[in-house]
Amino acid sequence: MKYGLIAQRLGHSYSAEIHHRLFDYAYDLRELPPEDLADFMRQRAFNAINVTIPYKEAVIPYLDEISETARLVGAVNTVVNRDGKLVGYNTDFLGLRDLILRSGIEVENKKVLILGSGGTSKTATAVAKHMGCAMAVRVSRTAKEDCITYEQAADLHKDAQIFINTTPCGMFPHLGEAAVDLSAYPSVHGVIDVIYNPLRSRLVCDAIERGIPAVGGLYMLVAQAAYAAEQFVGKTVNAERIETIYRELLTDKLNIVLVGMPCCGKSTVGKRLATTLGMDFVDVDEEIVRQDGRSISNIFAEAGESGFRDIEQRVIRDLSARRHTVIATGGGAVLREENTRLLRENGRIYFIDRPLEDLVATDDRPLSSNRADLERRYRERYDIYCTACDCHVRSNNVIEDTIRRIKEDFENEIVSA
């Protein structure tokens, strides 16, 4: 391996894509079980590598030198083989620093809770102190010399103002999980999560729902990779290049999610929008039928609405992990808040609001097969659609206009992210 990344598991990683965009060299992803780490490091059969969970501290004994920042932090995420001598660096420090500065979340003079006890939590502690925090407290599932438990944090530090999550809780494939409940911390006004897959972890989504500034870790991932690549090849990567790669990557990962009443045009708009933007397309109802083997009507007849919603939620959980996809949901998908929250982790949600008088009842829709039921569903769901969406698109029944509005908003979201 010339260049690459080592970790115990790497199904979530975007690092190869980033390094390819930076300098177009071969970059391998190598999953190593703990018992193989020593042999790998002793063989030194690489030019340079990145290191992630759980080896950021474990590689240190195999290094000949470490940088001042890595020594200060006590963790290494970049190792360069310089004529047989292994030199360790910590570019996570610069990446996290840049992420926080870019987010506008103020750390200075604030109490910061850092979730996690691994190498990245040490980096986050060093960054928070470097940026002038009043106090940095590490939180772990079990009490350690330099960490308190989550129970102790909720009891002793309810006044915490900033959270930095360095745990893998909520990382793909375990979507929908969060290490803490923000409702227990009434003073929090900033959340930083180093997780980048999904783009917005459950913790970040929870913060945004509460009106708290929050940011995921994709920009940090790109920035730390750029600083590592500088050590790999001895060339400089400027801030503009980091920003460009970040936006390209976000464009390649973010989903478009369409919600709204039956017959509002979600599938028609979605297919054409996907073609226009070069994205994949999936219809949730069609995926339910494909996986279950029964029609929507038959599922309702045999399992009832509750049974159908259970199936729908399982399918949405799977689909929400997709990337660069237009997802057209069923009319009632928003009735379960968990569906909306899952879809938002990797997607931007659009409510296609077609006027009631233009909606048509059809026999194949069990809950809106006649006009009276359709109107009842509309009244029941309208406010839920409005609350669930990130962008409200009022339809004038011209498909091209609806596509244009969604496309413009989506592109603006990338630019402003």
VENBEL-V382647 format. One record per residue. N is the residue number from 1. RES is the residue in one letter. PSI is psi in whole degrees, 0 to 359 (999 if undefined). OMEGA is omega in degrees with one decimal (999 if undefined). D_CENTER is the distance of its C-alpha to the mean C-alpha in Angstrom with 1 decimal. Layout:
# VENBEL-V382647
N:RES:PSI:OMEGA:D_CENTER  N:RES:PSI:OMEGA:D_CENTER
This chain:
# VENBEL-V382647
1:M:127:178.7:28.7  2:K:302:175.3:29.0  3:Y:151:178.8:25.4  4:G:192:-177.3:22.4  5:L:135:174.7:20.0  6:I:144:178.1:21.0  7:A:172:175.6:19.2  8:Q:322:176.9:20.0  9:R:141:-174.6:17.2  10:L:20:-179.8:15.3  11:G:343:-176.7:13.9  12:H:355:-163.8:10.3  13:S:141:171.4:11.6  14:Y:8:-170.0:11.7  15:S:321:-178.9:14.5  16:A:319:178.1:17.3  17:E:318:-177.4:16.2  18:I:312:-178.6:16.0  19:H:326:175.4:19.4  20:H:319:178.7:20.9  21:R:329:-177.6:20.2  22:L:305:-174.5:21.6  23:F:6:172.4:24.9  24:D:41:172.8:24.9  25:Y:162:177.7:26.0  26:A:132:-176.4:25.5  27:Y:113:-174.0:22.6  28:D:147:173.0:22.5  29:L:120:-175.9:20.0  30:R:111:173.9:22.3  31:E:124:-178.4:21.5  32:L:125:169.7:24.2  33:P:154:-176.1:25.4  34:P:324:-176.8:26.6  35:E:347:-180.0:30.3  36:D:353:-175.1:29.8  37:L:314:-176.2:28.4  38:A:311:179.9:31.9  39:D:317:-179.9:33.4  40:F:313:-177.6:30.6  41:M:323:-179.4:30.9  42:R:327:179.7:34.7  43:Q:330:177.0:35.0  44:R:35:-174.9:33.3  45:A:56:178.3:32.9  46:F:157:174.3:30.3  47:N:316:179.6:30.4  48:A:146:179.7:27.1  49:I:156:164.4:24.0  50:N:157:-176.1:20.7  51:V:132:176.5:20.2  52:T:191:-172.0:17.3  53:I:128:6.2:17.1  54:P:34:-166.9:19.8  55:Y:10:-175.1:22.2  56:K:333:174.0:21.8  57:E:327:-173.7:24.9  58:A:334:-177.7:26.6  59:V:343:-171.5:27.3  60:I:317:-179.6:29.2  61:P:343:-177.6:32.6  62:Y:1:-176.0:32.7  63:L:150:176.6:32.4  64:D:329:178.8:35.5  65:E:153:169.1:34.1  66:I:150:-178.3:31.0  67:S:165:180.0:30.2  68:E:319:179.4:31.0  69:T:316:179.3:27.4  70:A:322:178.6:26.6  71:R:317:178.8:29.7  72:L:316:-176.8:28.9  73:V:320:-174.5:25.4  74:G:24:179.6:26.6  75:A:148:-177.7:23.8  76:V:134:175.1:23.6  77:N:359:-179.5:20.7  78:T:129:178.6:23.1  79:V:127:179.8:26.5  80:V:132:177.2:29.0  81:N:104:-179.0:32.2  82:R:94:179.9:34.9  83:D:45:177.1:38.1  84:G:353:178.4:37.5  85:K:127:-177.9:36.3  86:L:124:-178.5:32.7  87:V:128:-177.4:31.2  88:G:142:178.9:28.0  89:Y:163:172.7:25.8  90:N:95:178.0:22.8  91:T:350:173.3:20.7  92:D:324:-179.9:17.7  93:F:309:-179.1:20.0  94:L:322:179.7:20.2  95:G:316:179.4:16.6  96:L:320:176.4:15.6  97:R:314:-179.1:18.7  98:D:321:178.7:17.9  99:L:314:-178.3:14.4  100:I:316:178.6:16.3  101:L:317:-179.0:19.1  102:R:327:-177.7:17.2  103:S:336:-176.7:15.4  104:G:5:178.0:18.9  105:I:123:-176.2:18.3  106:E:125:179.0:21.7  107:V:333:-175.6:22.1  108:E:131:177.7:25.8  109:N:19:-179.9:28.1  110:K:153:171.3:25.3  111:K:124:-174.5:24.9  112:V:126:171.1:21.6  113:L:125:-178.5:20.3  114:I:115:-174.7:18.4  115:L:120:-179.9:16.8  116:G:161:-177.6:17.7  117:S:6:-177.8:20.8  118:G:194:-177.2:20.0  119:G:322:-179.2:20.4  120:T:329:177.1:17.2  121:S:326:174.9:18.5  122:K:320:176.1:21.7  123:T:314:-179.2:20.2  124:A:322:177.6:18.5  125:T:315:179.7:22.0  126:A:320:179.6:23.8  127:V:314:-179.6:21.6  128:A:317:178.2:22.0  129:K:319:177.4:25.8  130:H:326:-178.6:26.0  131:M:9:170.2:24.7  132:G:28:179.4:27.4  133:C:155:177.3:25.8  134:A:325:-178.7:28.5  135:M:138:175.2:27.2  136:A:121:-176.4:24.4  137:V:123:177.7:24.2  138:R:140:-174.4:22.4  139:V:132:-177.9:21.6  140:S:166:178.3:21.7  141:R:330:177.7:22.5  142:T:146:-179.0:26.0  143:A:137:177.0:28.2  144:K:175:-176.9:28.9  145:E:321:-176.9:31.1  146:D:17:178.9:28.4  147:C:144:171.0:26.0  148:I:168:179.1:26.5  149:T:167:176.8:25.2  150:Y:324:178.0:22.8  151:E:318:177.6:26.0  152:Q:322:179.0:27.7  153:A:314:-179.3:24.9  154:A:331:-178.4:25.1  155:D:319:-171.6:28.9  156:L:342:-172.0:29.4  157:H:43:175.7:26.6  158:K:340:-178.8:26.0  159:D:12:178.0:26.5  160:A:139:-175.5:23.4  161:Q:331:-177.8:22.1  162:I:136:172.3:19.0  163:F:136:169.8:16.3  164:I:114:180.0:14.6  165:N:122:175.6:12.5  166:T:7:177.9:13.2  167:T:162:173.9:13.3  168:P:9:-177.7:11.4  169:C:120:-176.9:11.5  170:G:356:179.9:8.6  171:M:147:176.5:7.5  172:F:133:8.9:8.2  173:P:11:-175.2:10.8  174:H:62:-179.0:11.1  175:L:155:174.2:8.9  176:G:11:180.0:10.4  177:E:149:177.0:11.6  178:A:144:-176.6:12.1  179:A:332:-178.4:14.6  180:V:160:173.2:16.6  181:D:113:-175.7:17.8  182:L:341:-180.0:17.9  183:S:341:179.1:21.0  184:A:357:-175.4:22.9  185:Y:85:-173.4:22.4  186:P:345:-176.4:24.1  187:S:357:-175.3:24.2  188:V:134:176.3:20.5  189:H:27:173.0:19.7  190:G:133:-179.7:16.7  191:V:127:175.0:13.5  192:I:128:-179.8:11.7  193:D:125:-178.9:9.0  194:V:350:175.9:9.2  195:I:135:179.3:6.2  196:Y:350:177.3:4.4  197:N:97:15.5:4.0  198:P:169:-179.0:2.4  199:L:322:174.9:2.1  200:R:110:179.4:3.5  201:S:168:176.4:4.8  202:R:322:178.7:8.3  203:L:316:178.3:9.9  204:V:316:178.7:8.5  205:C:319:178.3:9.4  206:D:318:179.3:12.6  207:A:314:-178.7:13.5  208:I:319:178.1:13.2  209:E:332:179.9:15.3  210:R:4:179.8:17.8  211:G:19:-179.2:18.0  212:I:128:175.8:16.8  213:P:132:-176.3:15.2  214:A:150:-178.1:11.8  215:V:142:174.8:9.3  216:G:181:-167.7:6.2  217:G:10:-175.1:7.5  218:L:317:-179.8:7.6  219:Y:320:176.7:11.1  220:M:317:-179.9:12.2  221:L:314:-179.2:11.6  222:V:315:-177.1:13.7  223:A:314:-179.2:16.2  224:Q:326:177.3:17.0  225:A:321:178.5:17.4  226:A:316:178.9:19.8  227:Y:325:175.9:21.7  228:A:317:-179.7:22.0  229:A:327:175.8:23.2  230:E:320:176.9:25.8  231:Q:326:-180.0:27.2  232:F:311:-168.3:27.1  233:V:356:177.8:29.2  234:G:27:177.6:30.7  235:K:153:-177.3:29.5  236:T:142:173.0:27.8  237:V:118:-177.2:24.5  238:N:167:-175.5:24.8  239:A:325:-179.7:22.3  240:E:323:179.4:22.5  241:R:320:176.6:21.6  242:I:315:-179.7:18.4  243:E:318:-179.6:17.5  244:T:314:-179.2:18.5  245:I:321:177.1:16.5  246:Y:313:-178.2:13.3  247:R:323:175.9:14.2  248:E:317:-179.3:15.2  249:L:318:178.5:12.1  250:L:318:177.3:10.1  251:T:322:-178.1:13.0  252:D:345:-174.0:12.8  253:K:329:-171.1:9.3  254:L:135:177.3:9.2  255:N:158:168.1:11.2  256:I:125:-177.9:14.2  257:V:127:-178.1:15.2  258:L:126:176.3:18.9  259:V:160:179.1:20.6  260:G:176:-177.4:24.2  261:M:157:170.0:27.6  262:P:141:178.7:29.2  263:C:15:176.4:30.9  264:C:350:176.5:28.9  265:G:15:-176.2:28.0  266:K:312:-177.0:24.4  267:S:317:-179.6:25.2  268:T:310:178.4:27.6  269:V:316:-176.4:25.5  270:G:316:-179.8:22.4  271:K:316:-178.7:24.4  272:R:324:177.3:25.9  273:L:318:178.6:22.8  274:A:318:177.7:21.1  275:T:316:-179.2:24.3  276:T:319:-174.7:24.4  277:L:0:-179.2:20.9  278:G:33:-178.9:21.2  279:M:165:172.0:18.4  280:D:164:177.7:18.7  281:F:140:174.4:19.9  282:V:138:176.4:19.9  283:D:122:-174.9:21.9  284:V:315:-179.6:20.9  285:D:319:177.9:24.6  286:E:323:178.8:25.6  287:E:324:175.8:23.1  288:I:313:179.8:24.5  289:V:318:-179.1:28.0  290:R:316:-176.6:27.3  291:Q:321:-174.1:25.8  292:D:330:-179.6:28.4  293:G:0:176.8:31.4  294:R:155:174.4:32.7  295:S:162:178.2:32.7  296:I:317:-179.7:31.0  297:S:318:179.9:34.5  298:N:323:177.1:35.4  299:I:315:178.4:32.4  300:F:317:-177.5:33.3  301:A:323:-174.0:36.9  302:E:329:-175.2:36.4  303:A:350:-177.6:33.5  304:G:174:-178.4:33.5  305:E:319:-178.8:30.7  306:S:318:178.2:29.2  307:G:319:177.5:29.2  308:F:316:-178.5:27.7  309:R:326:176.7:24.8  310:D:316:178.5:24.1  311:I:315:-179.9:23.9  312:E:317:-178.7:21.8  313:Q:321:177.8:19.2  314:R:318:-179.9:19.1  315:V:317:179.9:18.8  316:I:322:177.0:16.0  317:R:318:178.2:14.0  318:D:314:-175.4:14.5  319:L:331:-178.1:14.0  320:S:342:178.1:10.7  321:A:352:179.8:9.3  322:R:166:-177.9:11.2  323:R:149:174.8:10.5  324:H:45:-174.7:12.9  325:T:141:169.6:14.7  326:V:121:-176.4:16.7  327:I:115:175.8:16.8  328:A:118:-176.7:20.1  329:T:165:171.5:20.2  330:G:162:-175.5:23.5  331:G:330:-177.3:25.3  332:G:9:-176.8:24.7  333:A:328:-176.7:21.1  334:V:353:-178.3:20.4  335:L:335:173.5:23.1  336:R:116:-177.1:20.7  337:E:328:-179.4:18.3  338:E:325:177.4:16.0  339:N:313:-179.8:15.7  340:T:318:-177.6:14.6  341:R:321:177.1:12.0  342:L:315:-178.2:10.5  343:L:330:-179.0:10.9  344:R:338:-177.2:9.3  345:E:325:178.2:5.7  346:N:11:-173.1:5.9  347:G:163:171.9:9.3  348:R:129:-169.5:12.0  349:I:129:-178.8:14.8  350:Y:127:174.7:18.4  351:F:111:174.7:21.5  352:I:106:-172.7:24.4  353:D:89:177.6:27.3  354:R:136:-177.7:30.5  355:P:145:-177.3:33.7  356:L:320:-177.1:35.1  357:E:344:-179.8:38.3  358:D:356:177.3:36.6  359:L:146:-175.1:34.9  360:V:130:175.0:36.8  361:A:138:179.7:37.2  362:T:151:-174.7:37.3  363:D:335:-175.3:38.7  364:D:5:179.2:35.6  365:R:101:-169.2:33.4  366:P:327:-175.9:34.6  367:L:358:178.8:33.7  368:S:49:-175.7:34.9  369:S:351:176.1:37.8  370:N:168:-172.9:40.2  371:R:317:-177.7:40.3  372:A:316:178.9:40.7  373:D:321:179.0:37.6  374:L:314:-179.7:35.6  375:E:323:178.0:36.6  376:R:315:178.3:35.9  377:R:321:-179.8:32.3  378:Y:313:-179.2:31.8  379:R:322:-179.1:33.1  380:E:326:-168.8:31.1  381:R:342:-169.2:27.7  382:Y:310:-178.3:27.9  383:D:329:178.8:26.7  384:I:317:176.2:23.8  385:Y:315:-178.0:22.7  386:C:320:-179.5:23.1  387:T:323:-174.7:21.1  388:A:332:-169.6:18.2  389:C:155:169.3:17.8  390:D:336:-178.8:16.2  391:C:127:-178.6:19.2  392:H:115:-176.8:22.6  393:V:105:179.3:24.5  394:R:119:-174.0:28.2  395:S:136:172.8:29.7  396:N:16:179.7:33.2  397:N:11:173.3:33.5  398:V:107:-173.0:33.2  399:I:320:-178.3:30.4  400:E:323:179.3:30.3  401:D:318:179.1:29.8  402:T:316:178.2:26.9  403:I:315:-178.7:25.2  404:R:317:-178.3:26.0  405:R:318:179.4:24.6  406:I:316:-179.6:21.2  407:K:315:-179.5:21.2  408:E:316:179.5:22.2  409:D:318:-178.8:19.6  410:F:316:179.8:16.8  411:E:323:176.7:18.2  412:N:325:178.0:18.7  413:E:319:178.1:15.1  414:I:316:-177.5:14.3  415:V:322:-174.8:17.3  416:S:353:-175.3:16.6  417:A:999:999:12.9
